Amino acid sequence: LLVSSVDVQLLTLAVLSFQLELIVNSEEYRPSDDEQVKDADGEHVPFLFFVGDREIRTTENLKDVVDEMKLSLEDTVNIIAQPQAVFRVRSVTRCSASLPGHTEAVLTAQFSPCGTMVASGSGDATVRIWDMNTQTPSHTFKGHTGWVLSVAWDPRGGRVASGAMDKSVRVWRVSEETTNVADGNGPSKGQGGPMKAHTAFVTCVCWRPLHLGEKALFASASKDCTVRIWDADSRSVERSLNGHKHSVTCVVWCGDGLVCTGSQDKTIKVWNGETGVLVRSLDAHGHWVNHLALSSAYALRNSQGPLSKGMSALQQYKRACSKHGEVMVSASDDNTLMLWNPSSDKKPIARMTGHLKPVNHVVFSPDGSMIASASFDKSVKLWDGRTGKFMGSLHGHVGAVYQVAWSSDSRLILSASKDSTLKVWDVRARKLVKDLPGHSDEVFTVDWSADGQLAVSGSKDCLLRTWRR
């Protein structure tokens, strides 16, 4: 997203955020014809306004910010206007389908890059694929003998990797030719067959970004303290990353080729994805590292998605990192988050405090400007994606918040909680938009499609539910 400066010589201190928006959308400041100011509904694009790193909130006027920052009335104040999106995602408001099939809790669910399918993993040891056009089951993949803890779509589409408590990793091909029920132990030409190297359960899987090469590689993290790099085609281990002292809880593959791993040994380790050499160890957390997220994650995951606009995967990655580079955030059981530049620095950019209990999940907004964190303290907190500065809290859940998902225009957040509900939040107004009851037990996982039309949730009640506006 382009960040432009509003050059206003004389501006009353009583001006409000929405009045600044009118100025930016006026004829005088309207961009050239190739940069449309109107969104898909013909409305002016909403903006966020900043003085330095300080946001001018919806309810504030310029004088509030000037006073807080202790600026003189003789100073020249540069107001930065940041467009939020060129389209608008409407909040999901109702359950459109309840999808039975799993016989145990649904632990993980993820939309495909094209947004037309969802992969889900469950305590019943199966991976299921769901067609979102018809909202019906498409494939059932059997083979795992333990809980499926993680699923991840190949960014090319067509394949899903899964990791489970049976210590194995499997790769499933999803195509018209695939039988509806594929048994990974049967004569299915290696379809979903076990890939064994770990000696304890697999906690997380993630694919190498598409622009880094044609070879289909993915990483798996395990309780055996190791991370394995796999070739999905030859079904063999390319490299083993050894160095953690306790269970590896999460792994992300950066767009610059680095692999970052978080562990219960309180450290984050940065590896060269091509050689497997340890680059640096990031030691700042005081307890388990639960989750890692990249500012470029949306671009890396949806490089072949419906909103790619014909750009190559590399172009989308460079665009996502053009302003502030690629940064990473970590969430921990020590109740804090840390913002990192993993490619260059061992010290965190910021230590983000405010949660009162362990932080379970953290995600960057698609535009990389904000971070949302989910905690066992029943709140969702918002942070500045560049500086790590606290921006606000979203309170409403009465149970631990397990996961959060952003709408693709970075305006809405969907949260899943132990209290059996999902909630949609307006990021700008910092308020609840819609309460979504429907599940009868804890909601463990949530995801929102790239086109914004559908959201999906998985629960302890064994159901996958889809939500639309």
N, C-alpha and C positions, 0 to 999 in steps of 0.2 A: 504494500500500500504506500502511496506517495504521501509524504508529510510536507505540507506547504505552510508558509508563514503568512499571516494576515497582516498587511501593512496598513494600519489605521493610525493616522496622525493624532486625531482628537477623538477620544472615546470616554464617555462618562463612566465613572467608577461604579455607577448603579447598574451597569449593563449585566444582564443575566446570560446564562449559557445558551438558552434557546434564541436570544436576540443576536448573539454572536453567530449562531447558525444561519439566521436570516441574512446576515451580512455576507457570509461566505457563499451562500447560494444565490446572491443577487447577481444581476447582469455584470456589474463591475468586476467581480471576482470569479466569474464563471470560467472554468477551464476551456480550452479549445475544443472544437467539435469532436475530436477523436477521444476525448475524455468526458464521457457523459456524466452530468451532475444528477440526473434523475435515475432512480432505481427502477426495478421491473414493474412497480405499481404506478410509475409516473410521479412519485413523490421525490422531494429533495433528499439528497443523501444526508443522513445524520452524521454529526461530527463529535469527536471528543476534543476538548480544548485544554491546553497545558500552558502554564507559565514555568519554564524550566521543566522540572520533573513533577511539578504540582498540578494535579488535575483541577479544573474548575468544575465542580459538581453541578448537577441539575438545579439544586436548590440554592446555589451560591451566586453572589455577584462578584464582580472583579475586585471590589473594595475588600471583601473578606479575604481574598488571596493576597492582595497587596499588604494588608495589615498583618496577616500571619507570617509572611515572608519578610516583614519589616523593611519594605521598599520605600524609598523616598518618593514624594510626588514629583520630584524633579527628574526621576529616573525614566529612561526609555524602557518600556516593557514590551518584550516580544511575545506575542501569543501564537502558539503553535496549534494549527487546526489539523486533526488527523481524521480522514474519512473512515467510517467504520466498515463499509462494504459497498459494492455496486448492486447488490440485490438484497432482498429481505427474506429471511426464513420466518415463517409463522409458527407460533408455538403449537406443539402437539397438545390436543385437548381431550382425546377420547381413545379408548381401547378399541382397535379395529379388528383384532383377532386374538384368540387364546389358542395356542398351539400345543396340544398334548402330544406325548410321544416318549419323552424321557420318563424313566421310572424312579429317578433319584433327583436330588437338587441340581439345578442348572448352575454351573459354577462360572462359566465364561461364554461370551457370545460376541461375535464381531461381524460387521458388514463386509462384504466383498468390495474390492476397489470400484467396481461398476455400480454397486449399491443395489443390485437385483437379487442377491442371495445373502443369507446369514449362515455362519457356521457356529455351532454351539457344542460345548463340552460339558459332560455331566458326571455325577457320582455313579451313574449306572455303567460307566466304562465305554460309552459310545460317543462318537462324533456324528452329529446330524447336520444336514444341509437343508435349508428352508428356502423355497422360492417366494420372494417378496412380491412378485407380480400377482400371484394367485394366493399368496399367504397359506401355502400348503407344504407338507413335507416333500422333499425332493430325493434325498439320499440318506441312508442310515449306514454308517461305517462301524463295523464291529471288529474287534481284534485286541484292543487294550483289555487288561485284566484288573485295572485299578482306576481310581478317579481320574478323569481327564481334567488337568489343572490349567492348561493353556492351549489355545488354538490361535493360529496366525495365517492369514491369507498371503500367498505369494503375490507381490505387487503386480505381477503380470496377469494375475487372475488364473483360475483353472486348477489351482492346487492349494491344499490346506495342510499345514504342519500341525501336529498335536504332540503334547508331552503329558505324561501321566505318572501316577504313583506306582506303576508297574516297572519303573526304571527305563522304559523304552520311549523312543521317539518314532512317530510314523508320519508318512506323507501320503495324502489321499488325492487322487485326481478326480476332479469334478467336471464331468462332461456329459453330453447326451448319450455317449456310448456306455457310460458307467452304469452298472446294474444298480437297482435301488438299494439293495442290501449287499454290501461288500464285506466279506470276512477276511481280515488281514492275515489269517492263518491258512486260508484256502488257496486253490490254484488260480489266483487272479493276476498273474504276471507281475508279482511284487506289489500290487495295489495295497497300500497300507500295511505292508509287512513290517515286522519289528526291526528297528535299527538300534542295536544294543551296543552301548559303550559305557553308559553311566552305571554306577553301583548303588545309587539311591534314587529316590523319586525325582522326576523332572519338574521344575517349578515354573519355567518360562521358556518360550521359544520366540524368535524373531528373525525375519528375513533380511538379507543384505539389500540395501537400496538398489533400485533398478539401474540407475545411471552409473554404478560402479563396475558394471560388466555384465556380459550375457550369461555367465556361469551362475546357475541357481544355487546360491549358498545360503544357509541359515544357521543360526546359533541356538544352542540349548543350554540352559542353566540348571544346575542340579544341587540337591542336598549333599552330594558327595564332594562338594567344595570345588568342583571343576566346571568349566564351560567348554563345550565341544562345538567346533565348526564343521558342518556337514555339507557334502555335495548331494543335493537332492536327486540328481540324475544317476550317479553311480552308487548312491546310498552308502557312502563311506565317509569316515572321519578325515577331514583335511588337516585339522589342527586341534590340539588340546591346550586350553589355557589354564595353567595351574599356578596357584599363588594364594588364593583365599584360604583361610583357616577354619571357616565354618560355612554353613549352607549358603549357596548363592541364590538370592531371592529374585533377581531381575537382571535383564540384559537388554541393551539397546544398541543398534548399529547406526553410527553417525554417518551423515552424508559425506564426510571427508575421509571415510574409510576406517575410522577408529571404532573399537568396540568397547563399550562401558558396562561394567558389571557392579551390582550392589550386593552386599552380603550381610549376614548376621555377625560377621566379625567386625562390624561398624565401619568398614572401609568401602570405598568405591575405587575400582581399579580400571585404568585406561590401557587398552591393548592396541597394537597394530593389527588390524584385521587381516592383512596379507601375510605377515610373518609370524604372528602369534607372540611377538615380543612385548613384554610389559613396558609401557611408556612412562607411566607415573601412577602413584597411589595417592588418592585423595582422602586424607584422614582429618575429619572435623566432627563427625557425628559421635554422640556418646552412647548410642544404642543401635539396634538393628537398622539397616537400610531396607525399607519396604518397597520403594518404587522409584523409578527414574523416568524422566520425560524430557524430550528434546523440543526446542523451539521450532525445528523444521519438521516435526513428526507428521503434521497434516499433509505437507507437500510430499514427503517421502511415501506415505501410505497411499495417497490418492493420486499418484502420478499418472495412472491410467483411468482416472475417474471421469465422471460426466462434466466436471468443471475445469478440466485441464486446458480447454480452449486451444487444442492443437499444439501446445508447447511440449517439448521433450521433457523427460524426467529431469535431466540436468538443468534445463532452463528454469523449471519450477523450483528446483532446489536453490539455485543461485538467486532467484527472485526472493525466496523466503529468507535468505540470509543476507540480502543486499544492504540492509540498514544497520544491523547490529551483530552480524555474524551468527554462528550457531552456538547457542548456549544450552545448558542442561540444568534441570532442577531435580533435587533428590528429596524424598520424604522418609521420615524415620520414626522409630518408636521413642525417640528422645523428645517428641512433641514439636520438633522443628523441621524446617526445610532449609536447604542450602542451594544457592544459585552458583553455577560453575561455568567456567570456560575451559572445557576439558582438553582442548587442543593445545593450550599454551600455559596454563597456570595451575599450580598445586593448591593455591589458597582460594577459598570461595569469594565470589563477587559480593555476596551478601548472606548473612545468617538471618532467617526469617522466623521470628518468634511470635506467638500469639495463641496457638492451639494449646488446649489444656490436657489433651490426651494424645496417644499415638496418631500419627498421620498415615493413613492407609493408602491413599491414592492421590496422584497429582497430575495435572494435564495443562499444557499450554493452549491458549486460544489459537484457532487456525491462523490468525494474522500475527501471532507471536507477541502481541503487545501485553497480554495478561496471563496470569497463572491462576488456576482454581485448584484448591486442595480440599480433600475430604478426610474427616477425622472421626475418631471414636467419641469426640466431645459433642457430637450431634450437630456440628456446624460445617458449613462450606465457607472458606475464606478466599478472598481475591487479593492478588499481589501484582505489582508492576513487573512485566516480563523483562524489562531492561535493567532495573535497579533492585528489584526484590522488595520495594517499599510496599507496606501494607496499604490496601485500598478499601477494604470493607469486609463485613461478615454477613452471611446469609443464615438466619436462624428460622427454624420452623419444624424441622424433624424432631421427633421425640425418642429416636434411637440412633445408634451409631450410623454414620454415613460411610458406605463402603466404596462407592465409585461415583465419578462425575463424568459427563460428556458435554462437549460444546456443540452448539449449532454451527454450521459452516460459515455463517456471517459474523461470528464472534459476539453476537448480541444476547444469546440465551444460554443457560446452563440447565442440564437435566441431571438430577441427583438421585441415587438409589440408596435405600436405607434399610436398616434392621427393623424399622417400624412398619414394614410391608408396603410402603408407599414410594412413589416417585414424585418429585416436585420440579416444576419448571420455574426458573428464576430469570428476571430481567436484570442484566448486568449493570446497565446504565442507571436504572432507578433503584437498584439494590433491593428489590422487593419480589415477593412471590407472585407469579403470574397464574399458575394452575397447580392444583393438588390432584394427583393421579392415583387414587386408590384402585384396587382390583386384585392384586396378589393377596393371597391368604397367609403368606409367611414372609420371612426376610428376603429382600431383593439383593442378590449378590453382584449382578453385573448389568451394565447398561451401555448402549451405543446409539449414535445418531447418524443416519445416512448422510453422505456428502451432499446430496441434492436437497436435504432438509425436509423431505416429504414424510419420512418414517423414522421412528425410533423403536428400539427393541430392548426388552428387559428379560432377565432370567432370574428365577427365584427358587427358594427352598421348597416351594409348593410343587416342584417338578414341571412347571409350565413356563413356556416362552410366550411373552405377550408383545404384540406390536401396537404402536400408538401412532395416530395421525391427527391432523388438525380437522 
